[in-house]
Amino acid sequence: MDMKRLRDVLLTVLGLWLMVSPRVLHFAASHSDVVWNTWLLGAAIILVTAVSRYLLDARSPWEDMATAALGFWLMASPWVLGFADHMTERSNSIIIGFLVAALALWATVVDGNLRKWMDDWMHQHHLLR
């Protein structure tokens, strides 16, 4: 299995975990926004990974940047949505968010095609001289 496929499988598993974790970890029923946030982010991670893997011909950094943004939101959401005092929900959000963001950023760093695409884009927009 190549590294890109392994990363996509890992992201899909993390997305699936996000979708089932409220039930498995017994999230507080009084925080429905936490449950919805977790479900929607899990679905979004799976969707972004599936679209980039199966529907697009060429890889571009949009997938990795979108996935990293979802991971960063997961890490920030306990404080933004006000559930930082619930240890289970907070820990799940921070750990899975870190793993999602790390996988997405790692892919951006190690994939030579993405680096070439970004360099070409920056040259075209006169950001590098």
C-alpha positions, 0 to 999 in steps of 0.5 A: 500500500502506498503512503497516499493510500495509507493516509487516505485510509487513516483519515477515513478511519478517523472520520468514521471514529468521529461519527460513532464516538459520541455514541461509543464515548457517551457524550453528554446529552445536554451538549447536542452542538458537540455531537453535531460538530463531531458528526459533521466533521467526521462526515466532512473528513470522509467526504473530502478524502473520498472526493480527492481520492476517487473523483479528481484526476490530479492531486492538489493541495486543497484537500490537505489544506481543507483537511488540516483546517478541519483538524484545527477546528476540532482542536479549537472547538472545545473552547469555541463551542464551550465544552472544554469542561467535559474531559471525554468530549474535549480529549476526543476532539483534541486528539483526533483533531491533532491526528487529522491535522498532522496527517494532512500537513505531513502529506503536504510536506512529503508530497513532491508534486504538491510542493512543485504545484505550490512553487509554480503557483507562487511564481505565477502570482509573483510571490517568489522572485 
